[in-house]
Amino acid sequence: MRIIEAVILGAVQGLTEFLPVSSSGHLALLQKIFGLSGEGTQGALLFDTMVHAGTALAVFVVLWKDIWALLKKPVQPLAGSLIIATIPAAATALLFKDRIEAVFASGLFFGKPFLGAAFLITSLSLVIAEALSRKQERARDHVNVMDAAIIGCLQAAAIIPGVSRSGATLSGALSRGIDRDAAARFSFLLSIPAILGALALQAIDLASGKAEAGIGAAPLAAGTLSAAIVGFFSIKLMLKLVRERQLWGFAVYTGVLGVATLVLWK
């Protein structure tokens, strides 16, 4: 992987991680377009994990007040909800680690291209979420235990590239009647344990010699920095969009992308 390719992929990750369009799906699509399948399974997953680390840094910078409030008072309902919502994705990652790595590298699920269908799932979830949120009589500004469990299960499903993590968690929160600003902030905070967990698993494999990086240090650094910078502005944009607008435009985009991918993927 060349540095310019890493910068482009990192920028795409930073932009799409917080927009409900699937960052991992876009990375898988661009890696195929750039012909980067030769980087290897672990190389592809390591790069994906590192650019996710860049976006995690962006979350820390933008939401530092929310994070500091959690650190000062760790025993509180929000912290409990974040823990509950993290468990399904963590369990899924541990149980299906090898399959997930193969999917990231090949774009195939049980030997079949799946990315187009996954984008369509994201589109459908956004449509359903907006429809259900409009029926809510009054929005809540907190996430309860049942909300957290549902959002967590949806985040676990979003491990598959093409199914948007932010889209799934936002859809779950909005469908449950959570205030739009609170839903967005919870979704972004929830990305931190997911990303740090992925980094930990990857680090264990690399340290034990079970995996080879497959990608040079310079492209990794360039991609991570690019993702962090673009991610910072992406979070700012998404917080504003979720508060002031609905998600229909993203549903149309992922729907069109899903159909195009189904037709053109070879």
N, C-alpha and C positions, 0 to 999 in steps of 0.2 A: 504494500500500500504506500502510495506517495503522500507527501505532506499535504499537498493541495487537495487530494481526495479525502484525507482525514479531516481537514478543515471544513470541507463542504458537508461531510457526513456529521461532524460535530455540530455545525450550525443547524442542520436539519433536525438533529436530536434536540438541541436546545429550544428550537421553535416549536416542535411538535410534541415534546414531552408534556407540556401543560395545556396545549390545545387538544380538544377531544377528537383526535384524528389518528392516533397510534404512532408513537415515535418508533417503536420496534418494527412495526410494519413498514414504515417509510425507509428505515435503515435496511431491512431485508430487501426491499424493492430496489433501492439505490445500489446496494452491494451486488445485486444481480446485473443491473444495468452497467455498472463499472467493471464487471467481470472479476469480482474479488473473491469468488468461491474458493480459489486456490489458497487463500490464507489459512484454511483449515478450520475444523470445528472449534477448537479452543481459542484460536486467534480471533475468530469472528465474535465469539462470546466475550472474550476479554476486552476487545475494543468496545463492544456494546456496553459492557459493564463500566468501563472507564468513562465513556461519554455520559453515562447515567450519573456517575460520580460528579461530573462537572455540573450537571443540572441540580444535583443535591446541594452543591455549594451555593448555587443561585438561590435555592429555597432558604438556606441559612441566612443569606444576606438580606433577602426581601422580608422574610417573616421572623426576623431575629427577636422582635418584641414578643410574639406568640411563643417562640421556643424558649426564651428567657423566662417567661411566666410559668412554663411547664417545668423548667429546671429549678426554679425557686420553690415551687409547690408541686412536687411530683405526685402527691396523693390527692387527686382531684378527678371529677367525672370525665373530663376531656382526655386525660392520660389513660384512664381505664378503657374508654371507647377506642382510642388508638391501638391499645394492646389487643383488644378483642378483634378489631378489624384487621390486624396484622397476622393473626394466627392462621387463617385459611390459606393465604398466599405462602406463608412460611412452610406449612405442612405440604402443600402442593410442590413447592420447589425441592424440598428434601426427598419426597417420595418419587418424583419423576425427573430428577436432575438430568440423567443421561438422555432421556427423550427430549427434554427442553433444549439441551445443548445441540442435539442433532437437528431439531426444528429450526433453531436460529441459523445454523450453518447452511442448511440445504433449502429452506423454504418449503419443505415437504412434510406432510403429516401422514404417517402410515403409507408413504410412497406416493401421495397425491398432493398436487399444488392446492393450497388452502387459503392463500393470502387474500384473494378476491372475496371469498365467502366471509372471511374474518372482518374485512372492511365493511361488508354489508351488515354484519351483526352489530358493529359499532354504530352504523347509521340508524338501524332499527331501534337500538337501545336509546339513542338520543331522541328519536321521535316519540317513543313511548314515555320517556321521562318528562318531556315538555307537556305532553297530553295529560299525564297524571298530575303534574305540578299545578296545572291550571285549575284542576278540580279541588285543590286543597283550599279550605275556607280561610285558614290562617297559618302562616309559616312559623316554624320554630327556629330558635337560634342555638339549639343544643342538639347533640347526637346522643340518643339513649342506647341501651344495651342491644335492643332488637335492631335499631338502625345500624349500629356498628357491625353486628353479625351479618346482616344482609350486604352491606357495603363491602365487608371483608370477603365474602364469597364471590361477589362480582369482581373484586380485584384479583382474586385467585384465577378466575377465568381469563383475565386480561394478560396472564403470563404468555398466552399464545400471541405471536406477532400478528398485527392487524386488528386485534381487539384492543381498543384504547384503554389504558389504565385510568387516565384522568376522565375519559368519557364514561367508563363503567362506574367509577366511584361517584362522579357527579350525578350520573343518572340515578344511582341508588339513593343518594341523598335527596335529590329533588323529588323523586317519586315518593319518598317518605315524608315530604312536607317540610324539609329543612330550608331555612332562609338561604337565598342564593349566595350571599357573601359568606355565610357560615359554611355552606356546602363546599365552596371553592377552597376556603382556607383549610378545611378538614382534609380535602382531597390532596392538597399540596403537602400538608404536614404528614399525611399517611405515606407519601412517596419516600420519606426519609428512611424509615426502618426497612422498607422494601429494597431500596438501593443499597443501604449499608449491609443488609443480609446477603445480597448478591455478591457484593465485593468480598465479604468474608469467605463465602464458599469458593470463589475464584482464587483468593489468596491461599487458601488451604491446599488446593490442587497444585498451584504453582510451586508452593514451598515444598510439597511432598514429592515433586518431580513427576506427578501423574499427568501434568499438562505442560505443553510448550506454548510460549506466548505467540510465536508465529508472526508477530508484527513488531517493527522496530520501536525503540523508545521515543524517537522524535515524532513519528506520526501519532503515537498514543498521546503524547503531551499536547500536540497541536490540536488534536480532536477534542481532548478534554477541556482545554482552555476555550476553544471555540464554542463548545456546548455551554460552558459556564456563562460566558458573556451574553450569548444570544438568549440563554435561558432566563437570565435576569430580566431582560426586557419582555420576554414572553410571559413571565408570571405577572408583571405589571399590567400587560395588555389583557391577559385573561381575567384577572380580578375585575378590571373595569368592564369587560364584555359580559361576564356572568352577571354582574350587578345590574347592568343597564339594558342588556339585550337577551334574546332567547337563542337557542342553539340550533335553530333550523338550518342556518347556512352551513354549519359543520356537518349536519346530517346529509344535506344535498351533496357536499363535497366528497364525503366518504362513500356515499352511495354511487356516485359517478366513478370514483376511483376503483371501487369494488367491481363494478361491471367491466370497466376497462381492463383491470387486471385479470379477471376471469377470461376475457376474450383474447388478450395478447400474451399471457404467460405461457411460455413454452418449456 
